[in-house]
């Protein structure tokens, strides 16, 4: 790991008061409050709390930065946290349905779990429903490790 990544993780640990156990990247993120992050979020766990945040992406062409358009809205950092105990359910759903939910076209509870055909041929995300009704959609790099971290957080074995 390079120095910048080590500094970044150390800063997160200092900010959240503990060492990072589980960590991964979600390549796409949405929430039922209308938030969508096309470039995803960094998801990590400290104790039994999951935290995630996004990053500003500067536009570039072939590695050269380009000036953003004037009409583009300025970047506003998005950070949230939730406890493992606050998670009501986690299910795999279609990314298109998650996007529709984030846009307000359908409710989260109207989205069905995926079937075998969907798992083979369509883009999937994981719907995380909290007890307060908040719904997050993560396109996780390693969903099995996320599920293990979630179970560990619920049982205090993280």
N, C-alpha and C positions, 0 to 999 in steps of 0.2 A: 504494500500500500504506500502511495506517495505521501509526502509531507502535508500537502493541502488536504487530502482526504482524512489523514490522521487528526489534523487540527480541527476539521469540520466535525468529526465524530466526538472529539474531546469537548468541543464547544456545546454540542447537543447534550452530552452527559452532564456538563456543568449546569446548563440551563434547566434540565429536567431532574436533577438531583439523584442520579444513579447511573449505573453502567448499562449500556445498551446490550440486550440479549439478542433477540430476533431482529433482523433488519432485511429489507428487500426493497425493490422498486416496483411500483405499479406503473406500467407504461401508458395507461389511460386512467382517468379518474372522473367520476361524476357524483353528484349528490342530488337528492330530491328537492333541495332548495334552489335549484337552477344553476349551480356551479358545475362547470365542466373544465377540466384541465387536459387538453389534447396531448400534452407532453408528459402527463402523469405526475406522480408524487413520490417522495421518499417516505416509506412506512417503516417504523421501528417501534420497539417495545422497551420500556423501562419499568421494571417491577411488573405490575399487572395492568399497566396503562399503555395503550397503543397511541402513538403520535404520528402525524403525517404533515408534510409541508411540501409546497411546490417551489419551483425556482424560475427566475426570469430567464428566458431564452432570447438571446440576441440574434436577429436575423443575419444569415450569412449565405454567401454563394461560393462554393468551392473553398471554404475555409476563410474567406475574406468577409469581414463585417460590412453590412450595408446599413444605410441610414433608414430608420423606421419611418413609415408614412406618418404624416402629421395627424391624420384622422384616427390612427390607432390609439386606443385608450391606454393610459399609462398602466404599467404593471402594478398589481396590488397582491402582496403575498397572501397566501391562503394557508392557514395552520389550524388544525383541529386535533382533539384528543378524545379517546373514549376508553372506558374500563372494559376489561374482558368480561366482567360480571354484567355489564350493561348490554351485552350482545344477546339479542333474542334468537336470531337465526342467521345462518350463512348458507346461501344456495347459489348454484351456477345458473346464470340467465344469459339470454342473448344480448350482445352489446347494443344492437339496434334498439331493443326494448328499453335498455337502461338509458340510452340517449333520449328516447321519447319521454321517459319518466323525468329526466332532468329538465327537459324542455317544457314540462307541464302538460303534455298531451295525454298521459295515462298515469294512474296511481301505481305505486310500487306493488301493492297487493294484487294488481291486475296482471302482473308478469308471472308467467308460468316457469317452472323449472325446465331445464333443457332435457331433451330426449337423446337417445343414442345417435340418431341421424345428425342432430345439431352438434353434438360433441365432436363428430368427425368432420363436418363440413362448414361450420359457421364460427364466427368470432364470439367468444364467451368472456364474461366477466363474472366476478363474485359479488353478489348482493349481500351486504352486511346490514341487517336491520337491528336497530337499537330499541330498547324498551320504550323510549320516549317517541318512537315513530320515525326518527331520523334514519335515512337510508343512504348508505354509501355504496358506490360501485367501483371495484378495483379490478384492473386487468393485471393480475399478479404474475410475476415471473415464476414463483414457486408457491403454488397454493397449498401444497401439502405441508410445507414448513409453517405457513401461516396458520393452518388448522391445528397443528401441533402446539404452536405458541399460544394460540387462543385457549386450547384445552389446559395447557400448563398454567396459564394466567388465571383461569377459573378455579383451579385446584391448588394454587399457591406453590407450584413446583417450578417456577421460572427462576 
